[in-house]
């Protein structure tokens, strides 16, 4: 089967996703600040694996870098999303298999249900992870949810989760309550 290349939305002319799940930086020529000419012949990205096993790349536009999950970029480039669903599901359950035919748009709920259906998830773990309490070790205040703790701290729930899981420096006095 032939590999198809498609522009990644908002990065047209800079980056493309391929039907086999690769991300490609397109060739370009530019003038340096000293007036010299530089050329880049194009290349496939080296992907980095996240702690959760997904592959990610860093794209740059106008000097601003942004990190993206590869499966999401492939889905954005290739798969229509008429229902405006927010998540991308790996149909075969393999987080590293980012081929177009292995991806589909879904809701968060559908994604979780799919993981249980194919035997990847444990329902008790999912329930417990959504109900973990948080404690402020300075005031001994216990929050019933991460959302409540994040709201009190004035940060997003996602950022608090990254701090508690160690992927960001924890600048708060919040910890998981055991």
SULQUIUR-V533321 format. One record per helix or strand. SS is the DSSP state (H for helix, E for strand). FROM is the first residue (numbers start at 1). TO is the last residue. If there is no record, write none. Layout:
BEGIN
ss:SS from:FROM to:TO
ss:SS from:FROM to:TO
END
This chain:
BEGIN
ss:E from:5 to:7
ss:E from:15 to:18
ss:E from:23 to:25
ss:E from:28 to:31
ss:E from:37 to:40
ss:E from:43 to:44
ss:E from:48 to:49
ss:E from:55 to:61
ss:E from:64 to:69
ss:H from:70 to:78
ss:E from:87 to:90
ss:H from:100 to:102
ss:E from:103 to:106
ss:H from:108 to:117
ss:H from:123 to:130
ss:E from:134 to:136
ss:E from:141 to:143
ss:H from:146 to:153
ss:H from:157 to:164
ss:E from:174 to:176
END
